[in-house]
Amino acid sequence: MNKEQFVNKLKVIVKPYIQDEEAFKSLNEQTDFINDLQINSANLVDVVLDIEDEFDIVIDNESMEKMLSVGAAIEIIETKLSEK
């Protein structure tokens, strides 16, 4: 799976939680979940759970704390998939 495919899957996952539609339209690897999309921390946990379900992976607390941007999420997902 390439970066663009990851970004597209993440768009579907985060869409229900976003507060800033304009930032969502230009979502890319540099997009920050909290600052750009205005996803609150409680909903960010939901995003992580949805990512776990979508990719059939387990994201530990340390990784969860680092998952603040689209790029960081992709790196963590790729790492967890490679560990399977």
Phi, psi and omega in degrees: 000131181269174184301319182297321178294320176298314180301317180296320178293320180294326177302315180297319183292316186276343185311315182294344188255351186287153176245344183242099184297322181296314179296324180296322180299329181254024181306131177211188184297335181273352182297129178266130183298318185275307185286319184273309184272349179058041174277126181284165188297326178295317178289333177296325175297318177298320178300314180298317179297320178295322177297316179302315180295313184298318185257001180054053178229167174243127181253117181285167184301320180299316178293322180299320180295333181273347187274070183254346180228167179299316180299316179296320179298316180298315179301315181294317179298315180299318179297314182294322178294323181289339179278348183288000000 
